Amino acid sequence: MGPSPSEVDVVIIGSGQAALATAYFLRRTGLSFVLLDAEQAPGGAWQHAWKSLRLFSPASWSSIAGRQMPADTVGYPTRDDVIDYLADYERHYRVPVERPVLVDEVRREGERLSVGSGSRRWLARAVVSATGTWRHRFIPPYPGLEDYIGRQLHSADYVEPRPFAGKRVLVVGGGNSGAQILAEVSTVATTSWVTLAPPLFLADEVDGRVLFARATERWKAQREGRAIDLPVGGLGDIVMVPPVRDARERGALHAVRPFSKFTVTGVVWPDGSGEAIDAVIWCTGFRPALAHLQALDLIEQDGRVQVDGTRASKCSNLWLVGYGDWTGAASATLIGVTRTARSTVAEIRSELATRTSDL
């Protein structure tokens, strides 16, 4: 027999911004809780972002509940600024974290949920899954992909442009990651930027503050059942941060439609012409990292869990926070997750109080 399980009111799986924002509100409830983090150090998936990544909102608009990101950062905060901020947040609030703990599965055990990692187990009255998407990268199927012998990597594994110096590189994907990575790789390599549709560029003066305000207005309107007319611009549209503006000035910010197929050494374009390609960087996004929930039989065909707000519709003591708009408008952003973390903890507190009163 393995060791006895640890018993706790709430287990939070993850330790990025969604997990920490949830922990902030749980601190006020008197419920016992623990964060289980698969990483070796604080910072969540931000630790794996490329070196030059910059947010597209200033520090004051890139903070989670209760504690501002230091505003002395020049311009937009970097990846390292975010990691330092999250580590400081964890220390300041003395968040109870165990790491490295990679959760293998969550199972029902009577009225509680059993959270397992190897031989270790935690028994919880409620579980918050806040694992995000980083561990579930998406690469679209392409004819001939398995035959291509050049280098391939996902944006999750991209670090810096130096390894691509002098190479012929395809950057595939039309979001902010594609634009930022294309911008810096194009300074050292011959690049083509492949997108399904022409990228949507925002005006130079528009940044994350404007996008979040628009997303909030849409969220309010949806809740109130009214229609609103807002300018085009969503959180996925490309913000013209300085490196992207520089790429535009150099003429490097030109996107082309997808190629037809891979060959052993390159690609074939729609007009039938072939081109040798040394490397492909896939900036094609992620899917929810929910493998640990398989045993609960909740994951739908689209890879998501059906939710009512953030609460799993088919498991009354499981909540999902921070995966994107389907778990709360703008909830995958630093500033946006506060709203859903607050409402999630209010629901958990109410649910667990009801169960206690029924005993």
N, C-alpha and C positions, 0 to 999 in steps of 0.2 A: 504494500500500500504506500502511496505517496504521502507527502506532508499534508496536514490538515489545512483546509482552505482558510484564507483570511476573510473575515466578515466585515462588511462596510455598507453604509447606506447607499452610496453612489460610487460607481467606477466610471471615470472618464478615460476613454481610449484616445491617446494623442496628447501632444503638448504644444501645438502651435497656437495661433491667435484664437481659434475657436474654443479650444480646450481651456486656455487661460482665462478668456472672458467668462466662460461658464463657471470656472473655479472662483472667479472674483465674486459672482453673485451667490454661489453656494456657501462661501465663507460666512455670509450673513444669516444663514438659516439654522445653524446649529447641527446640521446633518454631517455625519462623517463621510469623507470622500478621499479618493486617491486618484492621481493621474498615472497612467501606465504609458510610458514613452519608449518607442522602439529605437530612438536615436541615442547616441553616446553622450550628447551634450544638449543644452537648451537651444532653442531657435527653430525647432520643427523643420519643415521642408525648406525653409529659407537657407539652411546650411548648404543645400545642394544647388542653389541658383548660381548662374554664371557670375564671374567676379565683378563685371561692370554694371550689373543690373541696377537700375534706378526706379524708384516708385514714380508715379506720375501725379502725386499730390504732395504738398509740403508736410512737414512733421506734424503740424497741428491738425491735419486731416488724415493722419496715418496712425492714429493711436486707438487703443482699446480702452475699455471701461476703467475709470479710476485713476489712470496715470498717463500723463502726456509723454509722448516721445520728445526727447530734448530738442528744442527749437534752434539750437546753435548750428545745426547742419546747414552748409551752404547749398542753396538750391534744393533739389529733391533728394530725399534720403537714399543711401545706397543699400545694397544687400547687407553689408556688415553693420550698418546703422540699425537695421531691423533686428538682426541677430542679437546685437548688444542690448537693444531695447527689451526684447522678449526675455533675455537672460536676467536683466535687471528687474523686470516685472515679476518674474518668478521668485527672485531673492527677496524683493521688497515685501511681497505678500506671503512669503514663506509657504509657497504652494507645495503640498505634499506630492512629490513626484518619485516614482520608482523607474529607474532606467539602467541599462537598456532592457526593456521588456517588450518583446514582439508578441502581441496577442494572436494566438492561433485560432481560437474559436470562442464563440459565445453560445451557450446552450441554456435551455430552460431547465430549472431544477425546482419543481414545485412552483411556488409563487415568486421565487427569486430567479436571478440569472447567474449562471456560472461562467466566469471569464477565465479562460485558460491560456497559459504560456508555458509550453513544455510540461514539466512536472508540477508547476505552480498553478494554484487556483485562487480566485477571489469570488466570494459569494456576495452578490449585491442585490439590494431591493430595487435599484434602478441603474441603468447603464446609459451613458451618453457616448455615442460613437462620434468622434471628431478627428478621424484619420485623414480627411482631405482626399487628394487625388494623386499625389506625387508618385506613389508606388504602383499606379496603374496607368502607364503611358499608353497612348493610342497612336498607332501607325496604320494608315489606311492600306487596304490590300491593293496592290498594283500588279498587273501582269508582268511576269519575269522577275519579280523582286527576289525570289529565292536563287536566281542565277547570277545576280549582280555581285561582283567580287570587290567593288570599291568599299571605302569606309562608310559606315552608317552610324549615326548616333541621334538620340532624341535630345530635345532641348534640355531635358532633365539632367543629361550627362554632359552638356556643353559647359566649358569652363572659360576659355579665352580663345582669341583668334590665332595665336602664334602657330599652332600645329597645322594650320591651313595655308600658311604663307606660300605663295606661288602656285597654288592648286586651282583646279576648276571645281567650284562648289555650287551645289543646288541647295537653297534654303526653301523649304516647303512649309507653307502655312502663312495665313494672312492676318494674324492678330498682332498684339503688341510684342510678344516674344519674337515672332518672325521678323518684325520690323527692326527691333533693337539688335537682334543677332545679325541680321543682314547688314545693318548699318556698320557694325564693327568688322565683320568678316570681309566686307567689300573693301576695306582699307588695305588688306594684305593679299587678297585672292581675287580671281576672276569669278564673279558670282552671277547666278540667275535666281530670281525670286519667283517661285511658283505658287500661285494662289488659285482657288476655285473660281473666285469672282474678283473683280477689281477691288483692292483694299479701300476701306472707308477711312479717310484721313480727317481728323478734326481740325478746326481752325487753330492757329498757333497759340491763341490766348486761352483755349479751352484745356483744362486739366481735370484731374480726378475730383476736385471740389465741385465743378459744374456737373460732371457725370453722376456723382453721388446724389446731388440735389435733384437731378432729373429722375434718377431711379427712385428716390424717396417719394417724389410727387406721383409717379406712376403707381407705386405701392399704395399710397393713401387713396388714390382714385379708385384703384381696384377694390380695396376694402369697402369703399363707400358706394360702389356700383355706378360710378360716373366716368364719362369719357373726358379726356383732356387732350389738348393739342400742344405738344412740346416739339422743339427742334430735334431733328435727327441727331442721334448720338447716344450710344449705349456704352456700358462698361467694357465691351469687347472691341470698340472702335479704337483706331490708332491715335495715341496722344503724341504730339510732336515735341518730345523731349529733345534736348540739344543734340545728341548723337544722330537722331532720326532727321532732324532739320539739316544737319551737316551732310548726311547721305543724300538728301534731296538736292542740296546745292551742288553736290558732286555729280548729280545725274544717276545715282546708284539706286534710287528708290522707285525703280520701274518694275512692275510685276507682269508676268506672263501667265497664260493659262496652262493647265497641266499637260505634261507629256503623255504619250500614249502607252508606253511600256518601257520596262528596263531591258537592257541587253547585258551581256557579261561585263562589259566595261563602261557602260553609259546608259543613255536613254534614246528613245525615238520620239521625235516631236510630231504633232498632228499632221504636218505637211509631208511626213515620211522621212525627213532628214534625221540622221543619227548624230550624236555628239558624245564624245568621251567625257566622262565625269569622274573626278577623283574621290569626291565625298558628297554625301547627302546629309543635311541636318534637318531632322523632322521637327518642325514647330507646330505640330498637329494636335496638341492638346492632350488631355487626360480624361479618364473616366473615374467615377467614384471608387475608392479603394475599400471594398466591402467584403473581401474574401473571408474575413473573420466572422461574418454573419451568416455564412452558408448553412450552418446547421439549424438555423432558425427558420429556414425555408421561406424567406421574405423577399428575396431579390427577384425583381420582375425581369421580363425579357429585355428591357432597355437598360439593365444594369443598375437600376435604382430601387429604392424601397418605397412603397406607397406610404405617404405620410399625411397626417392631418396637422398642418403647421410644421412642427419638427418632430412630432410623436409618430412612431410607427403605427400604422392603422391595424396591423395584425399582431402587435406585441405591445401590450399596454404599459410596460415598464422599460421601453427602449425609446430613446430620442436620438436624432441625427442632427448635428449642428455644423454649419460651415461648408457644405458641399456645393453651394451655388443657389440660384434663385428658387429651386424646387424645395429647399429647406430654409427659405427666407430671403427676401430681396436683398441683393448685395452681400449675402452672408459669407461669401468666400473672400471678402476684403477685410482689411484691418479695421477700418472705421465702421463698416457695415455689419459686422458680426455682433456688435453690442446689443442691438435690438432683439435679435433672436436668442442670444444667450440669456438675456433678462427674462424673456417670456418663457423660455424653456425651464429655467430654474423655478419660476413661479408655478408652472405646471407640476414639476417634480415635487415641490414642497407640498402642494395641495394634494396630490395623489398619495404621497406617503403619509400625510396626516390623516387622510381618510382611511387608509388601511390600518393605521394604528388605532383609530377610534372604533373600528369594527372588531377589534380583538376582544 
